[in-house]
Amino acid sequence: MPITPTKTLIVTIGEEGVPVIGEPVRLINPDGTPFGGVRKQAAEAPLDAASELPAVTAKVNAILAKLKTSGLLA
């Protein structure tokens, strides 16, 4: 059963260049169940206080790469 949109959502660019929808949105599947399309990301190992700057930088770069790969970050 094809579903036609019933409302146009306007996406604007908010603070720090982040896309924003100006009102709350609830996504549902065609059968009425909540949309579950969000992929869960594996938890990152926490950095401890003894970590040095290169280790922290490498960890942050790895997290950014995963976000870019998943499409959450441009």
C-alpha positions in Angstrom: 0.0 0.0 0.0 1.7 3.2 -1.1 1.7 6.0 1.4 1.6 9.6 0.3 3.1 12.4 2.5 0.5 14.4 4.4 2.8 17.2 5.6 5.9 18.9 4.2 8.7 19.2 6.7 11.1 22.1 6.4 14.7 21.5 7.3 16.7 24.6 8.2 20.4 24.9 9.2 20.7 25.6 12.9 23.6 26.4 15.1 27.0 25.1 14.0 25.5 24.1 10.6 23.4 21.3 12.0 20.1 20.5 10.0 17.1 21.1 12.2 13.3 20.4 11.8 11.3 23.1 13.5 8.8 20.8 15.1 8.7 17.4 16.7 8.2 14.5 14.3 7.1 10.9 15.0 8.1 8.3 12.4 5.9 5.2 12.0 5.9 2.1 9.7 3.1 1.5 7.3 1.6 -0.9 9.8 1.5 1.7 12.5 4.3 0.4 14.6 7.1 2.8 15.6 9.9 3.2 13.0 13.0 1.3 14.1 15.4 2.2 11.3 18.1 3.6 13.6 21.1 1.4 13.6 22.7 0.9 17.0 26.4 1.7 17.1 28.8 -0.4 19.2 29.9 1.4 22.3 33.3 3.0 22.2 35.9 2.1 24.8 36.2 5.0 27.3 39.4 7.0 27.4 41.1 7.0 30.8 42.8 10.0 32.5 46.3 8.6 31.5 45.6 8.8 27.8 47.9 11.0 25.8 46.9 13.5 23.2 47.8 11.3 20.2 45.6 8.5 21.6 42.7 10.9 22.2 43.1 12.4 18.7 43.1 9.0 17.1 40.0 8.0 19.0 38.1 11.1 18.1 39.1 10.7 14.4 37.9 7.1 14.5 34.6 8.2 15.9 34.2 10.9 13.3 35.0 8.5 10.5 32.3 6.1 11.8 29.7 9.0 12.0 30.6 10.0 8.4 30.4 6.4 7.2 26.9 6.0 8.8 25.7 9.2 7.2 25.2 11.0 10.5 27.9 13.5 9.8 28.7 15.2 6.5 
